[in-house]
Amino acid sequence: MNSGKVLPNFRKWCEDVIGLDIGDTTPVADMFVPDPPNINVGFNEEVKNHCSVCTTDDAERIFHSHGHSL
């Protein structure tokens, strides 16, 4: 589901037209978080009730950084 729309043929289209191999996996590189998170307590308090997940977990920070600066 995307934007409230069901896309039942999207995966097949990606595989057939784009040539995407859904079964292809890339090994996870060893990554580390060099610095602790810079926490703005006031901001976190304001947004925590509006987010389904609000975390400073290292694994989440790596996942969402896409290799950019942490």
mmCIF file of the N, C-alpha and C atoms, coordinates in Angstrom:
data_MODEL
# 
_entry.id   MODEL 
# 
loop_
_atom_site.group_PDB 
_atom_site.id 
_atom_site.type_symbol 
_atom_site.label_atom_id 
_atom_site.label_alt_id 
_atom_site.label_comp_id 
_atom_site.label_asym_id 
_atom_site.label_entity_id 
_atom_site.label_seq_id 
_atom_site.pdbx_PDB_ins_code 
_atom_site.Cartn_x 
_atom_site.Cartn_y 
_atom_site.Cartn_z 
_atom_site.occupancy 
_atom_site.B_iso_or_equiv 
_atom_site.pdbx_formal_charge 
_atom_site.auth_seq_id 
_atom_site.auth_comp_id 
_atom_site.auth_asym_id 
_atom_site.auth_atom_id 
_atom_site.pdbx_PDB_model_num 
ATOM 1   N N  . MET A 1 1  ? 0.852  -1.173  0.000   1.00 0.00 ? 1  MET A N  1 
ATOM 2   C CA . MET A 1 1  ? 0.000  0.000   0.000   1.00 0.00 ? 1  MET A CA 1 
ATOM 3   C C  . MET A 1 1  ? 0.896  1.235   0.000   1.00 0.00 ? 1  MET A C  1 
ATOM 4   N N  . ASN A 1 2  ? 0.543  2.200   -0.838  1.00 0.00 ? 2  ASN A N  1 
ATOM 5   C CA . ASN A 1 2  ? 1.329  3.424   -0.936  1.00 0.00 ? 2  ASN A CA 1 
ATOM 6   C C  . ASN A 1 2  ? 0.359  4.581   -1.127  1.00 0.00 ? 2  ASN A C  1 
ATOM 7   N N  . SER A 1 3  ? 0.402  5.564   -0.262  1.00 0.00 ? 3  SER A N  1 
ATOM 8   C CA . SER A 1 3  ? -0.498 6.722   -0.348  1.00 0.00 ? 3  SER A CA 1 
ATOM 9   C C  . SER A 1 3  ? -1.956 6.303   -0.385  1.00 0.00 ? 3  SER A C  1 
ATOM 10  N N  . GLY A 1 4  ? -2.285 5.246   0.322   1.00 0.00 ? 4  GLY A N  1 
ATOM 11  C CA . GLY A 1 4  ? -3.668 4.780   0.371   1.00 0.00 ? 4  GLY A CA 1 
ATOM 12  C C  . GLY A 1 4  ? -4.089 3.969   -0.835  1.00 0.00 ? 4  GLY A C  1 
ATOM 13  N N  . LYS A 1 5  ? -3.162 3.677   -1.743  1.00 0.00 ? 5  LYS A N  1 
ATOM 14  C CA . LYS A 1 5  ? -3.495 2.911   -2.939  1.00 0.00 ? 5  LYS A CA 1 
ATOM 15  C C  . LYS A 1 5  ? -2.827 1.542   -2.865  1.00 0.00 ? 5  LYS A C  1 
ATOM 16  N N  . VAL A 1 6  ? -3.570 0.518   -3.243  1.00 0.00 ? 6  VAL A N  1 
ATOM 17  C CA . VAL A 1 6  ? -3.033 -0.829  -3.303  1.00 0.00 ? 6  VAL A CA 1 
ATOM 18  C C  . VAL A 1 6  ? -2.415 -1.020  -4.685  1.00 0.00 ? 6  VAL A C  1 
ATOM 19  N N  . LEU A 1 7  ? -1.194 -1.497  -4.718  1.00 0.00 ? 7  LEU A N  1 
ATOM 20  C CA . LEU A 1 7  ? -0.481 -1.710  -5.980  1.00 0.00 ? 7  LEU A CA 1 
ATOM 21  C C  . LEU A 1 7  ? -0.140 -3.200  -6.117  1.00 0.00 ? 7  LEU A C  1 
ATOM 22  N N  . PRO A 1 8  ? -1.126 -4.028  -6.459  1.00 0.00 ? 8  PRO A N  1 
ATOM 23  C CA . PRO A 1 8  ? -0.913 -5.476  -6.448  1.00 0.00 ? 8  PRO A CA 1 
ATOM 24  C C  . PRO A 1 8  ? 0.095  -5.969  -7.487  1.00 0.00 ? 8  PRO A C  1 
ATOM 25  N N  . ASN A 1 9  ? 0.331  -5.233  -8.540  1.00 0.00 ? 9  ASN A N  1 
ATOM 26  C CA . ASN A 1 9  ? 1.242  -5.686  -9.600  1.00 0.00 ? 9  ASN A CA 1 
ATOM 27  C C  . ASN A 1 9  ? 2.579  -4.969  -9.586  1.00 0.00 ? 9  ASN A C  1 
ATOM 28  N N  . PHE A 1 10 ? 2.824  -4.149  -8.584  1.00 0.00 ? 10 PHE A N  1 
ATOM 29  C CA . PHE A 1 10 ? 4.032  -3.331  -8.558  1.00 0.00 ? 10 PHE A CA 1 
ATOM 30  C C  . PHE A 1 10 ? 5.305  -4.176  -8.516  1.00 0.00 ? 10 PHE A C  1 
ATOM 31  N N  . ARG A 1 11 ? 5.336  -5.189  -7.661  1.00 0.00 ? 11 ARG A N  1 
ATOM 32  C CA . ARG A 1 11 ? 6.539  -6.019  -7.561  1.00 0.00 ? 11 ARG A CA 1 
ATOM 33  C C  . ARG A 1 11 ? 6.835  -6.703  -8.889  1.00 0.00 ? 11 ARG A C  1 
ATOM 34  N N  . LYS A 1 12 ? 5.807  -7.284  -9.511  1.00 0.00 ? 12 LYS A N  1 
ATOM 35  C CA . LYS A 1 12 ? 5.996  -7.962  -10.794 1.00 0.00 ? 12 LYS A CA 1 
ATOM 36  C C  . LYS A 1 12 ? 6.474  -6.972  -11.847 1.00 0.00 ? 12 LYS A C  1 
ATOM 37  N N  . TRP A 1 13 ? 5.916  -5.767  -11.844 1.00 0.00 ? 13 TRP A N  1 
ATOM 38  C CA . TRP A 1 13 ? 6.330  -4.736  -12.793 1.00 0.00 ? 13 TRP A CA 1 
ATOM 39  C C  . TRP A 1 13 ? 7.801  -4.383  -12.579 1.00 0.00 ? 13 TRP A C  1 
ATOM 40  N N  . CYS A 1 14 ? 8.200  -4.216  -11.320 1.00 0.00 ? 14 CYS A N  1 
ATOM 41  C CA . CYS A 1 14 ? 9.599  -3.903  -11.022 1.00 0.00 ? 14 CYS A CA 1 
ATOM 42  C C  . CYS A 1 14 ? 10.532 -5.007  -11.512 1.00 0.00 ? 14 CYS A C  1 
ATOM 43  N N  . GLU A 1 15 ? 10.120 -6.246  -11.319 1.00 0.00 ? 15 GLU A N  1 
ATOM 44  C CA . GLU A 1 15 ? 10.949 -7.364  -11.753 1.00 0.00 ? 15 GLU A CA 1 
ATOM 45  C C  . GLU A 1 15 ? 11.000 -7.472  -13.276 1.00 0.00 ? 15 GLU A C  1 
ATOM 46  N N  . ASP A 1 16 ? 9.834  -7.348  -13.937 1.00 0.00 ? 16 ASP A N  1 
ATOM 47  C CA . ASP A 1 16 ? 9.752  -7.539  -15.386 1.00 0.00 ? 16 ASP A CA 1 
ATOM 48  C C  . ASP A 1 16 ? 10.268 -6.345  -16.187 1.00 0.00 ? 16 ASP A C  1 
ATOM 49  N N  . VAL A 1 17 ? 9.904  -5.152  -15.805 1.00 0.00 ? 17 VAL A N  1 
ATOM 50  C CA . VAL A 1 17 ? 10.230 -3.966  -16.596 1.00 0.00 ? 17 VAL A CA 1 
ATOM 51  C C  . VAL A 1 17 ? 11.589 -3.377  -16.215 1.00 0.00 ? 17 VAL A C  1 
ATOM 52  N N  . ILE A 1 18 ? 11.828 -3.227  -14.916 1.00 0.00 ? 18 ILE A N  1 
ATOM 53  C CA . ILE A 1 18 ? 13.069 -2.614  -14.463 1.00 0.00 ? 18 ILE A CA 1 
ATOM 54  C C  . ILE A 1 18 ? 14.191 -3.649  -14.368 1.00 0.00 ? 18 ILE A C  1 
ATOM 55  N N  . GLY A 1 19 ? 13.824 -4.901  -14.159 1.00 0.00 ? 19 GLY A N  1 
ATOM 56  C CA . GLY A 1 19 ? 14.827 -5.944  -13.995 1.00 0.00 ? 19 GLY A CA 1 
ATOM 57  C C  . GLY A 1 19 ? 15.320 -6.068  -12.569 1.00 0.00 ? 19 GLY A C  1 
ATOM 58  N N  . LEU A 1 20 ? 14.542 -5.545  -11.624 1.00 0.00 ? 20 LEU A N  1 
ATOM 59  C CA . LEU A 1 20 ? 14.899 -5.607  -10.214 1.00 0.00 ? 20 LEU A CA 1 
ATOM 60  C C  . LEU A 1 20 ? 14.795 -7.043  -9.724  1.00 0.00 ? 20 LEU A C  1 
ATOM 61  N N  . ASP A 1 21 ? 15.823 -7.522  -9.056  1.00 0.00 ? 21 ASP A N  1 
ATOM 62  C CA . ASP A 1 21 ? 15.824 -8.863  -8.492  1.00 0.00 ? 21 ASP A CA 1 
ATOM 63  C C  . ASP A 1 21 ? 15.520 -8.747  -7.005  1.00 0.00 ? 21 ASP A C  1 
ATOM 64  N N  . ILE A 1 22 ? 14.264 -8.984  -6.640  1.00 0.00 ? 22 ILE A N  1 
ATOM 65  C CA . ILE A 1 22 ? 13.826 -8.850  -5.245  1.00 0.00 ? 22 ILE A CA 1 
ATOM 66  C C  . ILE A 1 22 ? 14.574 -9.825  -4.340  1.00 0.00 ? 22 ILE A C  1 
ATOM 67  N N  . GLY A 1 23 ? 14.979 -10.967 -4.882  1.00 0.00 ? 23 GLY A N  1 
ATOM 68  C CA . GLY A 1 23 ? 15.667 -11.973 -4.088  1.00 0.00 ? 23 GLY A CA 1 
ATOM 69  C C  . GLY A 1 23 ? 17.129 -11.661 -3.858  1.00 0.00 ? 23 GLY A C  1 
ATOM 70  N N  . ASP A 1 24 ? 17.674 -10.665 -4.578  1.00 0.00 ? 24 ASP A N  1 
ATOM 71  C CA . ASP A 1 24 ? 19.083 -10.303 -4.427  1.00 0.00 ? 24 ASP A CA 1 
ATOM 72  C C  . ASP A 1 24 ? 19.282 -9.579  -3.103  1.00 0.00 ? 24 ASP A C  1 
ATOM 73  N N  . THR A 1 25 ? 20.272 -9.998  -2.352  1.00 0.00 ? 25 THR A N  1 
ATOM 74  C CA . THR A 1 25 ? 20.566 -9.334  -1.086  1.00 0.00 ? 25 THR A CA 1 
ATOM 75  C C  . THR A 1 25 ? 22.021 -8.906  -1.073  1.00 0.00 ? 25 THR A C  1 
ATOM 76  N N  . THR A 1 26 ? 22.291 -7.841  -0.390  1.00 0.00 ? 26 THR A N  1 
ATOM 77  C CA . THR A 1 26 ? 23.642 -7.341  -0.246  1.00 0.00 ? 26 THR A CA 1 
ATOM 78  C C  . THR A 1 26 ? 24.048 -7.511  1.210   1.00 0.00 ? 26 THR A C  1 
ATOM 79  N N  . PRO A 1 27 ? 25.220 -8.075  1.442   1.00 0.00 ? 27 PRO A N  1 
ATOM 80  C CA . PRO A 1 27 ? 25.633 -8.239  2.840   1.00 0.00 ? 27 PRO A CA 1 
ATOM 81  C C  . PRO A 1 27 ? 25.776 -6.883  3.534   1.00 0.00 ? 27 PRO A C  1 
ATOM 82  N N  . VAL A 1 28 ? 25.454 -6.872  4.796   1.00 0.00 ? 28 VAL A N  1 
ATOM 83  C CA . VAL A 1 28 ? 25.544 -5.651  5.585   1.00 0.00 ? 28 VAL A CA 1 
ATOM 84  C C  . VAL A 1 28 ? 27.004 -5.399  5.933   1.00 0.00 ? 28 VAL A C  1 
ATOM 85  N N  . ALA A 1 29 ? 27.441 -4.187  5.670   1.00 0.00 ? 29 ALA A N  1 
ATOM 86  C CA . ALA A 1 29 ? 28.813 -3.825  6.019   1.00 0.00 ? 29 ALA A CA 1 
ATOM 87  C C  . ALA A 1 29 ? 28.909 -3.588  7.523   1.00 0.00 ? 29 ALA A C  1 
ATOM 88  N N  . ASP A 1 30 ? 30.081 -3.832  8.062   1.00 0.00 ? 30 ASP A N  1 
ATOM 89  C CA . ASP A 1 30 ? 30.292 -3.526  9.469   1.00 0.00 ? 30 ASP A CA 1 
ATOM 90  C C  . ASP A 1 30 ? 30.294 -2.011  9.619   1.00 0.00 ? 30 ASP A C  1 
ATOM 91  N N  . MET A 1 31 ? 29.382 -1.498  10.403  1.00 0.00 ? 31 MET A N  1 
ATOM 92  C CA . MET A 1 31 ? 29.289 -0.064  10.606  1.00 0.00 ? 31 MET A CA 1 
ATOM 93  C C  . MET A 1 31 ? 29.291 0.226   12.093  1.00 0.00 ? 31 MET A C  1 
ATOM 94  N N  . PHE A 1 32 ? 29.745 1.381   12.419  1.00 0.00 ? 32 PHE A N  1 
ATOM 95  C CA . PHE A 1 32 ? 29.733 1.790   13.819  1.00 0.00 ? 32 PHE A CA 1 
ATOM 96  C C  . PHE A 1 32 ? 29.288 3.248   13.884  1.00 0.00 ? 32 PHE A C  1 
ATOM 97  N N  . VAL A 1 33 ? 28.798 3.625   15.023  1.00 0.00 ? 33 VAL A N  1 
ATOM 98  C CA . VAL A 1 33 ? 28.369 5.003   15.251  1.00 0.00 ? 33 VAL A CA 1 
ATOM 99  C C  . VAL A 1 33 ? 29.489 5.693   16.016  1.00 0.00 ? 33 VAL A C  1 
ATOM 100 N N  . PRO A 1 34 ? 30.144 6.674   15.368  1.00 0.00 ? 34 PRO A N  1 
ATOM 101 C CA . PRO A 1 34 ? 31.307 7.277   16.000  1.00 0.00 ? 34 PRO A CA 1 
ATOM 102 C C  . PRO A 1 34 ? 30.990 8.181   17.190  1.00 0.00 ? 34 PRO A C  1 
ATOM 103 N N  . ASP A 1 35 ? 29.834 8.802   17.181  1.00 0.00 ? 35 ASP A N  1 
ATOM 104 C CA . ASP A 1 35 ? 29.499 9.751   18.242  1.00 0.00 ? 35 ASP A CA 1 
ATOM 105 C C  . ASP A 1 35 ? 28.114 9.443   18.799  1.00 0.00 ? 35 ASP A C  1 
ATOM 106 N N  . PRO A 1 36 ? 27.885 9.775   20.052  1.00 0.00 ? 36 PRO A N  1 
ATOM 107 C CA . PRO A 1 36 ? 26.537 9.599   20.611  1.00 0.00 ? 36 PRO A CA 1 
ATOM 108 C C  . PRO A 1 36 ? 25.577 10.584  19.951  1.00 0.00 ? 36 PRO A C  1 
ATOM 109 N N  . PRO A 1 37 ? 24.274 10.296  19.998  1.00 0.00 ? 37 PRO A N  1 
ATOM 110 C CA . PRO A 1 37 ? 23.306 11.208  19.393  1.00 0.00 ? 37 PRO A CA 1 
ATOM 111 C C  . PRO A 1 37 ? 23.304 12.566  20.090  1.00 0.00 ? 37 PRO A C  1 
ATOM 112 N N  . ASN A 1 38 ? 23.016 13.598  19.317  1.00 0.00 ? 38 ASN A N  1 
ATOM 113 C CA . ASN A 1 38 ? 22.881 14.948  19.856  1.00 0.00 ? 38 ASN A CA 1 
ATOM 114 C C  . ASN A 1 38 ? 21.392 15.141  20.149  1.00 0.00 ? 38 ASN A C  1 
ATOM 115 N N  . ILE A 1 39 ? 21.000 14.984  21.379  1.00 0.00 ? 39 ILE A N  1 
ATOM 116 C CA . ILE A 1 39 ? 19.578 14.957  21.751  1.00 0.00 ? 39 ILE A CA 1 
ATOM 117 C C  . ILE A 1 39 ? 19.098 16.338  22.182  1.00 0.00 ? 39 ILE A C  1 
ATOM 118 N N  . ASN A 1 40 ? 18.029 16.780  21.546  1.00 0.00 ? 40 ASN A N  1 
ATOM 119 C CA . ASN A 1 40 ? 17.361 18.018  21.916  1.00 0.00 ? 40 ASN A CA 1 
ATOM 120 C C  . ASN A 1 40 ? 16.115 17.598  22.707  1.00 0.00 ? 40 ASN A C  1 
ATOM 121 N N  . VAL A 1 41 ? 16.222 17.615  24.018  1.00 0.00 ? 41 VAL A N  1 
ATOM 122 C CA . VAL A 1 41 ? 15.164 17.105  24.889  1.00 0.00 ? 41 VAL A CA 1 
ATOM 123 C C  . VAL A 1 41 ? 13.829 17.803  24.640  1.00 0.00 ? 41 VAL A C  1 
ATOM 124 N N  . GLY A 1 42 ? 13.836 19.110  24.506  1.00 0.00 ? 42 GLY A N  1 
ATOM 125 C CA . GLY A 1 42 ? 12.597 19.852  24.262  1.00 0.00 ? 42 GLY A CA 1 
ATOM 126 C C  . GLY A 1 42 ? 11.918 19.434  22.975  1.00 0.00 ? 42 GLY A C  1 
ATOM 127 N N  . PHE A 1 43 ? 12.701 19.277  21.905  1.00 0.00 ? 43 PHE A N  1 
ATOM 128 C CA . PHE A 1 43 ? 12.155 18.842  20.625  1.00 0.00 ? 43 PHE A CA 1 
ATOM 129 C C  . PHE A 1 43 ? 11.576 17.438  20.741  1.00 0.00 ? 43 PHE A C  1 
ATOM 130 N N  . ASN A 1 44 ? 12.332 16.516  21.350  1.00 0.00 ? 44 ASN A N  1 
ATOM 131 C CA . ASN A 1 44 ? 11.856 15.138  21.510  1.00 0.00 ? 44 ASN A CA 1 
ATOM 132 C C  . ASN A 1 44 ? 10.534 15.086  22.274  1.00 0.00 ? 44 ASN A C  1 
ATOM 133 N N  . GLU A 1 45 ? 10.414 15.881  23.310  1.00 0.00 ? 45 GLU A N  1 
ATOM 134 C CA . GLU A 1 45 ? 9.172  15.911  24.089  1.00 0.00 ? 45 GLU A CA 1 
ATOM 135 C C  . GLU A 1 45 ? 7.994  16.376  23.224  1.00 0.00 ? 45 GLU A C  1 
ATOM 136 N N  . GLU A 1 46 ? 8.238  17.358  22.364  1.00 0.00 ? 46 GLU A N  1 
ATOM 137 C CA . GLU A 1 46 ? 7.174  17.895  21.505  1.00 0.00 ? 46 GLU A CA 1 
ATOM 138 C C  . GLU A 1 46 ? 6.716  16.903  20.442  1.00 0.00 ? 46 GLU A C  1 
ATOM 139 N N  . VAL A 1 47 ? 7.646  16.131  19.870  1.00 0.00 ? 47 VAL A N  1 
ATOM 140 C CA . VAL A 1 47 ? 7.290  15.259  18.745  1.00 0.00 ? 47 VAL A CA 1 
ATOM 141 C C  . VAL A 1 47 ? 6.963  13.819  19.130  1.00 0.00 ? 47 VAL A C  1 
ATOM 142 N N  . LYS A 1 48 ? 7.317  13.389  20.324  1.00 0.00 ? 48 LYS A N  1 
ATOM 143 C CA . LYS A 1 48 ? 7.178  11.964  20.659  1.00 0.00 ? 48 LYS A CA 1 
ATOM 144 C C  . LYS A 1 48 ? 5.737  11.450  20.565  1.00 0.00 ? 48 LYS A C  1 
ATOM 145 N N  . ASN A 1 49 ? 4.762  12.288  20.799  1.00 0.00 ? 49 ASN A N  1 
ATOM 146 C CA . ASN A 1 49 ? 3.370  11.840  20.709  1.00 0.00 ? 49 ASN A CA 1 
ATOM 147 C C  . ASN A 1 49 ? 2.829  11.890  19.281  1.00 0.00 ? 49 ASN A C  1 
ATOM 148 N N  . HIS A 1 50 ? 3.643  12.370  18.353  1.00 0.00 ? 50 HIS A N  1 
ATOM 149 C CA . HIS A 1 50 ? 3.225  12.459  16.958  1.00 0.00 ? 50 HIS A CA 1 
ATOM 150 C C  . HIS A 1 50 ? 3.969  11.460  16.076  1.00 0.00 ? 50 HIS A C  1 
ATOM 151 N N  . CYS A 1 51 ? 4.808  10.630  16.679  1.00 0.00 ? 51 CYS A N  1 
ATOM 152 C CA . CYS A 1 51 ? 5.619  9.671   15.933  1.00 0.00 ? 51 CYS A CA 1 
ATOM 153 C C  . CYS A 1 51 ? 5.309  8.259   16.404  1.00 0.00 ? 51 CYS A C  1 
ATOM 154 N N  . SER A 1 52 ? 5.327  7.307   15.458  1.00 0.00 ? 52 SER A N  1 
ATOM 155 C CA . SER A 1 52 ? 5.114  5.920   15.868  1.00 0.00 ? 52 SER A CA 1 
ATOM 156 C C  . SER A 1 52 ? 6.388  5.357   16.499  1.00 0.00 ? 52 SER A C  1 
ATOM 157 N N  . VAL A 1 53 ? 7.544  5.870   16.077  1.00 0.00 ? 53 VAL A N  1 
ATOM 158 C CA . VAL A 1 53 ? 8.822  5.444   16.640  1.00 0.00 ? 53 VAL A CA 1 
ATOM 159 C C  . VAL A 1 53 ? 9.693  6.682   16.822  1.00 0.00 ? 53 VAL A C  1 
ATOM 160 N N  . CYS A 1 54 ? 10.266 6.803   17.979  1.00 0.00 ? 54 CYS A N  1 
ATOM 161 C CA . CYS A 1 54 ? 11.197 7.896   18.264  1.00 0.00 ? 54 CYS A CA 1 
ATOM 162 C C  . CYS A 1 54 ? 12.326 7.289   19.088  1.00 0.00 ? 54 CYS A C  1 
ATOM 163 N N  . THR A 1 55 ? 13.460 7.063   18.435  1.00 0.00 ? 55 THR A N  1 
ATOM 164 C CA . THR A 1 55 ? 14.545 6.361   19.103  1.00 0.00 ? 55 THR A CA 1 
ATOM 165 C C  . THR A 1 55 ? 15.898 6.966   18.742  1.00 0.00 ? 55 THR A C  1 
ATOM 166 N N  . THR A 1 56 ? 16.866 6.737   19.589  1.00 0.00 ? 56 THR A N  1 
ATOM 167 C CA . THR A 1 56 ? 18.246 7.127   19.304  1.00 0.00 ? 56 THR A CA 1 
ATOM 168 C C  . THR A 1 56 ? 19.130 5.880   19.237  1.00 0.00 ? 56 THR A C  1 
ATOM 169 N N  . ASP A 1 57 ? 18.503 4.738   19.022  1.00 0.00 ? 57 ASP A N  1 
ATOM 170 C CA . ASP A 1 57 ? 19.199 3.462   18.926  1.00 0.00 ? 57 ASP A CA 1 
ATOM 171 C C  . ASP A 1 57 ? 20.243 3.509   17.797  1.00 0.00 ? 57 ASP A C  1 
ATOM 172 N N  . ASP A 1 58 ? 21.450 3.012   18.054  1.00 0.00 ? 58 ASP A N  1 
ATOM 173 C CA . ASP A 1 58 ? 22.523 3.059   17.062  1.00 0.00 ? 58 ASP A CA 1 
ATOM 174 C C  . ASP A 1 58 ? 22.136 2.379   15.750  1.00 0.00 ? 58 ASP A C  1 
ATOM 175 N N  . ALA A 1 59 ? 21.498 1.209   15.808  1.00 0.00 ? 59 ALA A N  1 
ATOM 176 C CA . ALA A 1 59 ? 21.114 0.494   14.585  1.00 0.00 ? 59 ALA A CA 1 
ATOM 177 C C  . ALA A 1 59 ? 20.130 1.318   13.762  1.00 0.00 ? 59 ALA A C  1 
ATOM 178 N N  . GLU A 1 60 ? 19.185 1.974   14.403  1.00 0.00 ? 60 GLU A N  1 
ATOM 179 C CA . GLU A 1 60 ? 18.230 2.830   13.690  1.00 0.00 ? 60 GLU A CA 1 
ATOM 180 C C  . GLU A 1 60 ? 18.931 4.038   13.086  1.00 0.00 ? 60 GLU A C  1 
ATOM 181 N N  . ARG A 1 61 ? 19.858 4.613   13.798  1.00 0.00 ? 61 ARG A N  1 
ATOM 182 C CA . ARG A 1 61 ? 20.602 5.770   13.285  1.00 0.00 ? 61 ARG A CA 1 
ATOM 183 C C  . ARG A 1 61 ? 21.392 5.383   12.040  1.00 0.00 ? 61 ARG A C  1 
ATOM 184 N N  . ILE A 1 62 ? 22.022 4.216   12.044  1.00 0.00 ? 62 ILE A N  1 
ATOM 185 C CA . ILE A 1 62 ? 22.763 3.743   10.880  1.00 0.00 ? 62 ILE A CA 1 
ATOM 186 C C  . ILE A 1 62 ? 21.809 3.498   9.721   1.00 0.00 ? 62 ILE A C  1 
ATOM 187 N N  . PHE A 1 63 ? 20.702 2.820   9.980   1.00 0.00 ? 63 PHE A N  1 
ATOM 188 C CA . PHE A 1 63 ? 19.737 2.488   8.929   1.00 0.00 ? 63 PHE A CA 1 
ATOM 189 C C  . PHE A 1 63 ? 19.206 3.740   8.241   1.00 0.00 ? 63 PHE A C  1 
ATOM 190 N N  . HIS A 1 64 ? 18.869 4.742   9.005   1.00 0.00 ? 64 HIS A N  1 
ATOM 191 C CA . HIS A 1 64 ? 18.258 5.959   8.439   1.00 0.00 ? 64 HIS A CA 1 
ATOM 192 C C  . HIS A 1 64 ? 19.272 6.965   7.910   1.00 0.00 ? 64 HIS A C  1 
ATOM 193 N N  . SER A 1 65 ? 20.547 6.782   8.210   1.00 0.00 ? 65 SER A N  1 
ATOM 194 C CA . SER A 1 65 ? 21.540 7.728   7.731   1.00 0.00 ? 65 SER A CA 1 
ATOM 195 C C  . SER A 1 65 ? 21.969 7.427   6.299   1.00 0.00 ? 65 SER A C  1 
ATOM 196 N N  . HIS A 1 66 ? 21.732 6.214   5.823   1.00 0.00 ? 66 HIS A N  1 
ATOM 197 C CA . HIS A 1 66 ? 22.105 5.826   4.453   1.00 0.00 ? 66 HIS A CA 1 
ATOM 198 C C  . HIS A 1 66 ? 23.578 6.126   4.182   1.00 0.00 ? 66 HIS A C  1 
ATOM 199 N N  . GLY A 1 67 ? 24.414 5.975   5.205   1.00 0.00 ? 67 GLY A N  1 
ATOM 200 C CA . GLY A 1 67 ? 25.837 6.214   5.039   1.00 0.00 ? 67 GLY A CA 1 
ATOM 201 C C  . GLY A 1 67 ? 26.261 7.655   5.199   1.00 0.00 ? 67 GLY A C  1 
ATOM 202 N N  . HIS A 1 68 ? 25.314 8.538   5.470   1.00 0.00 ? 68 HIS A N  1 
ATOM 203 C CA . HIS A 1 68 ? 25.651 9.949   5.654   1.00 0.00 ? 68 HIS A CA 1 
ATOM 204 C C  . HIS A 1 68 ? 26.138 10.156  7.086   1.00 0.00 ? 68 HIS A C  1 
ATOM 205 N N  . SER A 1 69 ? 26.510 11.337  7.381   1.00 0.00 ? 69 SER A N  1 
ATOM 206 C CA . SER A 1 69 ? 27.016 11.683  8.691   1.00 0.00 ? 69 SER A CA 1 
ATOM 207 C C  . SER A 1 69 ? 25.990 11.349  9.781   1.00 0.00 ? 69 SER A C  1 
ATOM 208 N N  . LEU A 1 70 ? 26.461 10.755  10.836  1.00 0.00 ? 70 LEU A N  1 
ATOM 209 C CA . LEU A 1 70 ? 25.590 10.449  11.968  1.00 0.00 ? 70 LEU A CA 1 
ATOM 210 C C  . LEU A 1 70 ? 25.662 11.560  12.977  1.00 0.00 ? 70 LEU A C  1 
# 
